[in-house]
Amino acid sequence: MALPKYKTSRANTHSRRANWKATAAQTIACPNCGEPTLPHMACPACGSYRGRVYRSAIRSAHTK
């Protein structure tokens, strides 16, 4: 296996890592209430997903 002959400089390291950018999560509008929600997830505002209401799934034993 090949090994680098010299240490990678900070400029090369930083310029390579400069392309690692975080992107914002894509959201869609809930068809039931219109609130922005993550795709393929139940709406946190109304609890609906694909025409069904999963409100009981949103409320867990940890929340009151």
TIMI-2910 file (N, C-alpha, C, CB; in pm, 1 decimal, decimal comma, always signed):
<rs>
+----------+----------+----------+----------+----------+----------+----------+----------+----------+----------+----------+----------+------+
!      n_x !      n_y !      n_z !     ca_x !     ca_y !     ca_z !      c_x !      c_y !      c_z !     cb_x !     cb_y !     cb_z ! resn !
+----------+----------+----------+----------+----------+----------+----------+----------+----------+----------+----------+----------+------+
!    +84,3 !   -117,9 !     +0,0 !     +0,0 !     +0,0 !     +0,0 !    +88,6 !   +123,9 !     +0,0 !    -95,8 !     -0,1 !   +121,8 !  Met !
!    +54,9 !   +219,4 !    -83,8 !   +136,3 !   +339,1 !    -97,7 !   +117,4 !   +431,7 !    +20,5 !   +102,9 !   +411,7 !   -226,7 !  Ala !
!   +226,5 !   +493,3 !    +62,2 !   +222,9 !   +590,0 !   +171,5 !   +268,4 !   +724,5 !   +119,9 !   +311,1 !   +544,3 !   +290,0 !  Leu !
!   +214,7 !   +834,4 !   +174,9 !   +260,7 !   +965,5 !   +129,4 !   +405,5 !   +989,8 !   +170,6 !   +170,6 !  +1076,2 !   +185,3 !  Pro !
!   +480,6 !  +1049,0 !    +80,4 !   +622,2 !  +1073,6 !   +107,2 !   +640,3 !  +1195,0 !   +197,0 !   +699,1 !  +1093,1 !    -23,8 !  Lys !
!   +550,7 !  +1294,2 !   +181,0 !   +563,2 !  +1417,2 !   +258,3 !   +432,3 !  +1446,6 !   +331,3 !   +602,0 !  +1535,5 !   +166,8 !  Tyr !
!   +443,3 !  +1528,3 !   +434,8 !   +325,0 !  +1569,8 !   +509,2 !   +240,1 !  +1662,9 !   +422,2 !   +365,1 !  +1640,0 !   +642,0 !  Lys !
!   +109,9 !  +1644,7 !   +428,0 !    +20,2 !  +1732,2 !   +354,0 !    +14,9 !  +1867,6 !   +422,0 !   -121,0 !  +1670,9 !   +343,3 !  Thr !
!    +34,6 !  +1973,0 !   +345,1 !    +38,7 !  +2107,1 !   +402,5 !    -99,7 !  +2149,4 !   +450,8 !    +92,2 !  +2207,9 !   +299,9 !  Ser !
!   -101,5 !  +2249,6 !   +537,7 !   -229,1 !  +2300,5 !   +588,7 !   -311,9 !  +2362,0 !   +477,6 !   -205,5 !  +2403,3 !   +698,8 !  Arg !
!   -247,8 !  +2428,1 !   +383,4 !   -321,2 !  +2490,7 !   +272,9 !   -391,9 !  +2384,6 !   +188,7 !   -225,6 !  +2574,0 !   +184,4 !  Ala !
!   -321,5 !  +2275,8 !   +160,4 !   -384,7 !  +2168,9 !    +82,1 !   -496,8 !  +2103,1 !   +161,5 !   -280,5 !  +2063,3 !    +40,4 !  Asn !
!   -475,7 !  +2082,6 !   +289,9 !   -577,9 !  +2020,7 !   +373,4 !   -701,2 !  +2109,2 !   +383,0 !   -522,7 !  +1991,8 !   +512,8 !  Thr !
!   -681,0 !  +2238,5 !   +406,1 !   -794,0 !  +2329,9 !   +420,1 !   -867,1 !  +2349,1 !   +288,9 !   -747,3 !  +2463,9 !   +472,8 !  His !
!   -793,6 !  +2354,2 !   +177,9 !   -861,1 !  +2371,1 !    +49,5 !   -940,0 !  +2245,5 !    +12,7 !   -759,2 !  +2404,1 !    -60,8 !  Ser !
!   -892,5 !  +2129,5 !    +53,4 !   -966,9 !  +2007,3 !    +28,0 !  -1092,0 !  +2002,4 !   +115,0 !   -878,9 !  +1884,3 !    +53,5 !  Arg !
!  -1081,0 !  +2041,2 !   +240,1 !  -1195,0 !  +2037,9 !   +331,9 !  -1291,9 !  +2153,3 !   +310,0 !  -1146,1 !  +2040,1 !   +474,4 !  Arg !
!  -1252,6 !  +2252,2 !   +230,5 !  -1340,0 !  +2366,9 !   +206,1 !  -1464,5 !  +2326,6 !   +127,3 !  -1264,0 !  +2476,3 !   +131,1 !  Ala !
!  -1458,6 !  +2212,8 !    +58,7 !  -1573,0 !  +2169,1 !    -20,9 !  -1671,8 !  +2087,1 !    +59,7 !  -1526,0 !  +2088,9 !   -139,2 !  Asn !
!  -1641,5 !  +2056,3 !   +184,2 !  -1733,2 !  +1982,5 !   +270,7 !  -1827,7 !  +2081,9 !   +337,4 !  -1655,4 !  +1898,8 !   +377,5 !  Trp !
!  -1940,5 !  +2106,2 !   +274,8 !  -2034,4 !  +2204,8 !   +326,3 !  -2162,8 !  +2134,8 !   +368,4 !  -2063,5 !  +2314,2 !   +220,5 !  Lys !
!  -2219,3 !  +2178,9 !   +477,5 !  -2347,6 !  +2126,3 !   +523,4 !  -2459,6 !  +2190,3 !   +442,6 !  -2367,5 !  +2152,1 !   +675,3 !  Ala !
!  -2558,4 !  +2111,7 !   +409,9 !  -2672,9 !  +2164,0 !   +337,0 !  -2796,4 !  +2156,7 !   +426,7 !  -2695,5 !  +2085,4 !   +204,6 !  Thr !
!  -2885,9 !  +2249,5 !   +408,2 !  -3009,0 !  +2252,0 !   +487,1 !  -3099,3 !  +2137,1 !   +444,1 !  -3082,4 !  +2388,0 !   +471,3 !  Ala !
!  -3174,6 !  +2083,6 !   +538,7 !  -3266,2 !  +1974,0 !   +508,7 !  -3379,0 !  +2024,8 !   +420,1 !  -3322,7 !  +1911,9 !   +638,7 !  Ala !
!  -3415,4 !  +1944,8 !   +320,0 !  -3523,5 !  +1981,1 !   +230,8 !  -3656,4 !  +1958,6 !   +301,0 !  -3516,1 !  +1900,6 !    +99,8 !  Gln !
!  -3746,1 !  +2053,3 !   +288,1 !  -3877,9 !  +2041,0 !   +349,7 !  -3984,9 !  +2049,2 !   +241,7 !  -3899,8 !  +2151,0 !   +457,2 !  Thr !
!  -4100,6 !  +1993,4 !   +273,8 !  -4216,4 !  +2001,4 !   +186,2 !  -4331,6 !  +2059,2 !   +267,4 !  -4253,1 !  +1861,1 !   +126,2 !  Ile !
!  -4432,3 !  +2106,9 !   +199,7 !  -4551,1 !  +2158,5 !   +268,2 !  -4645,5 !  +2042,5 !   +297,8 !  -4622,7 !  +2267,9 !   +182,3 !  Ala !
!  -4693,7 !  +2036,4 !   +419,7 !  -4788,2 !  +1931,5 !   +459,1 !  -4918,2 !  +1952,7 !   +381,7 !  -4814,0 !  +1933,0 !   +614,6 !  Cys !
!  -4970,2 !  +1848,9 !   +316,0 !  -5095,0 !  +1867,5 !   +240,8 !  -5216,3 !  +1889,2 !   +330,8 !  -5119,7 !  +1747,7 !   +151,9 !  Pro !
!  -5205,7 !  +1851,9 !   +458,8 !  -5318,5 !  +1866,3 !   +549,8 !  -5324,8 !  +2006,5 !   +611,1 !  -5309,9 !  +1761,6 !   +660,0 !  Asn !
!  -5209,8 !  +2054,3 !   +664,2 !  -5212,0 !  +2183,1 !   +733,5 !  -5123,1 !  +2288,9 !   +667,3 !  -5168,8 !  +2163,9 !   +876,7 !  Cys !
!  -5033,8 !  +2250,2 !   +577,7 !  -4949,7 !  +2346,7 !   +507,8 !  -4820,0 !  +2380,5 !   +577,8 !  -5025,3 !  +2470,3 !   +486,6 !  Gly !
!  -4794,5 !  +2323,1 !   +694,6 !  -4670,7 !  +2350,1 !   +767,0 !  -4553,1 !  +2280,2 !   +697,2 !  -4682,4 !  +2303,3 !   +914,6 !  Glu !
!  -4433,2 !  +2339,5 !   +705,1 !  -4317,4 !  +2269,8 !   +647,1 !  -4281,3 !  +2147,3 !   +729,4 !  -4196,2 !  +2364,2 !   +637,7 !  Pro !
!  -4254,8 !  +2038,7 !   +661,4 !  -4222,8 !  +1913,0 !   +727,5 !  -4118,9 !  +1837,9 !   +645,2 !  -4350,0 !  +1826,9 !   +747,4 !  Thr !
!  -4049,5 !  +1745,4 !   +707,1 !  -3952,0 !  +1664,1 !   +636,6 !  -4024,2 !  +1561,8 !   +549,8 !  -3856,7 !  +1594,3 !   +735,7 !  Leu !
!  -3969,3 !  +1531,0 !   +431,9 !  -4036,0 !  +1431,7 !   +348,6 !  -4028,6 !  +1292,7 !   +410,7 !  -3974,4 !  +1430,0 !   +209,5 !  Pro !
!  -4129,2 !  +1211,6 !   +385,9 !  -4140,5 !  +1074,0 !   +435,1 !  -4148,7 !  +1067,9 !   +587,5 !  -4022,0 !   +991,5 !   +386,9 !  His !
!  -4195,8 !  +1174,0 !   +650,3 !  -4210,9 !  +1177,8 !   +796,0 !  -4349,5 !  +1233,4 !   +827,2 !  -4097,9 !  +1264,8 !   +863,7 !  Met !
!  -4402,9 !  +1195,6 !   +943,3 !  -4530,7 !  +1251,3 !   +986,7 !  -4512,3 !  +1398,7 !  +1020,7 !  -4587,0 !  +1173,1 !  +1108,7 !  Ala !
!  -4613,5 !  +1477,8 !   +994,2 !  -4607,5 !  +1621,8 !  +1019,0 !  -4601,9 !  +1646,9 !  +1169,9 !  -4730,1 !  +1694,5 !   +955,4 !  Cys !
!  -4506,3 !  +1725,3 !  +1218,8 !  -4501,5 !  +1751,1 !  +1362,3 !  -4614,6 !  +1841,0 !  +1411,2 !  -4369,9 !  +1813,1 !  +1397,9 !  Pro !
!  -4676,9 !  +1917,3 !  +1320,6 !  -4783,2 !  +2008,6 !  +1362,5 !  -4917,6 !  +1936,4 !  +1376,8 !  -4796,2 !  +2123,3 !  +1262,3 !  Ala !
!  -4955,2 !  +1859,1 !  +1274,0 !  -5087,9 !  +1796,4 !  +1278,2 !  -5080,7 !  +1645,4 !  +1293,9 !  -5165,2 !  +1830,2 !  +1152,8 !  Cys !
!  -4965,1 !  +1584,0 !  +1269,7 !  -4948,7 !  +1440,2 !  +1289,7 !  -4996,7 !  +1354,6 !  +1175,3 !  -5019,4 !  +1399,4 !  +1411,4 !  Gly !
!  -5021,7 !  +1412,5 !  +1058,9 !  -5071,7 !  +1333,1 !   +947,2 !  -4957,7 !  +1297,2 !   +852,9 !  -5182,1 !  +1409,0 !   +871,6 !  Ser !
!  -4973,9 !  +1180,3 !   +787,6 !  -4879,5 !  +1136,0 !   +686,7 !  -4954,6 !  +1048,1 !   +588,3 !  -4758,8 !  +1060,1 !   +750,4 !  Tyr !
!  -4954,4 !  +1085,1 !   +463,9 !  -5019,0 !  +1013,5 !   +354,8 !  -5166,9 !   +987,9 !   +382,7 !  -4947,7 !   +882,2 !   +329,7 !  Arg !
!  -5235,1 !  +1088,3 !   +434,9 !  -5378,6 !  +1078,4 !   +456,5 !  -5420,2 !  +1017,2 !   +589,3 !  -5437,7 !  +1000,1 !   +348,3 !  Gly !
!  -5327,1 !   +965,7 !   +666,5 !  -5359,6 !   +909,1 !   +797,1 !  -5309,0 !  +1001,4 !   +906,6 !  -5299,1 !   +767,9 !   +812,8 !  Arg !
!  -5370,4 !   +993,0 !  +1022,4 !  -5330,0 !  +1075,7 !  +1135,3 !  -5256,4 !   +987,7 !  +1235,2 !  -5453,0 !  +1145,3 !  +1201,7 !  Val !
!  -5132,4 !  +1024,7 !  +1262,9 !  -5047,9 !   +951,1 !  +1356,5 !  -5018,4 !  +1037,3 !  +1478,4 !  -4916,4 !   +906,7 !  +1288,6 !  Tyr !
!  -5117,5 !  +1106,1 !  +1527,6 !  -5097,4 !  +1194,9 !  +1642,3 !  -5051,3 !  +1117,0 !  +1764,5 !  -5226,1 !  +1270,9 !  +1674,4 !  Arg !
!  -5103,5 !   +996,0 !  +1785,1 !  -5063,1 !   +917,9 !  +1901,0 !  -4917,8 !   +873,7 !  +1887,5 !  -5154,7 !   +796,1 !  +1918,4 !  Ser !
!  -4867,7 !   +859,9 !  +1765,7 !  -4728,8 !   +822,1 !  +1745,9 !  -4634,6 !   +936,4 !  +1781,4 !  -4706,2 !   +778,3 !  +1602,2 !  Ala !
!  -4680,9 !  +1060,9 !  +1764,4 !  -4596,8 !  +1176,9 !  +1795,6 !  -4584,9 !  +1193,5 !  +1945,9 !  -4654,1 !  +1305,2 !  +1731,9 !  Ile !
!  -4694,6 !  +1178,9 !  +2018,6 !  -4690,1 !  +1189,0 !  +2163,3 !  -4633,0 !  +1060,0 !  +2219,9 !  -4830,7 !  +1217,9 !  +2221,7 !  Arg !
!  -4521,6 !  +1069,1 !  +2284,9 !  -4463,8 !   +949,5 !  +2344,6 !  -4477,3 !   +957,4 !  +2496,9 !  -4314,8 !   +933,3 !  +2303,0 !  Ser !
!  -4428,2 !   +857,8 !  +2564,7 !  -4437,2 !   +852,9 !  +2710,1 !  -4347,6 !   +957,5 !  +2775,5 !  -4400,2 !   +714,3 !  +2760,1 !  Ala !
!  -4250,3 !  +1008,9 !  +2698,9 !  -4156,3 !  +1105,8 !  +2754,4 !  -4213,7 !  +1247,2 !  +2757,3 !  -4027,8 !  +1104,6 !  +2674,4 !  His !
!  -4308,3 !  +1276,2 !  +2669,0 !  -4366,7 !  +1410,5 !  +2666,1 !  -4502,0 !  +1408,8 !  +2734,8 !  -4380,5 !  +1462,0 !  +2520,8 !  Thr !
!  -4542,0 !  +1523,9 !  +2783,8 !  -4670,4 !  +1533,7 !  +2853,4 !  -4774,9 !  +1595,2 !  +2767,0 !  -4657,0 !  +1613,1 !  +2979,5 !  Lys !
+----------+----------+----------+----------+----------+----------+----------+----------+----------+----------+----------+----------+------+
</rs>
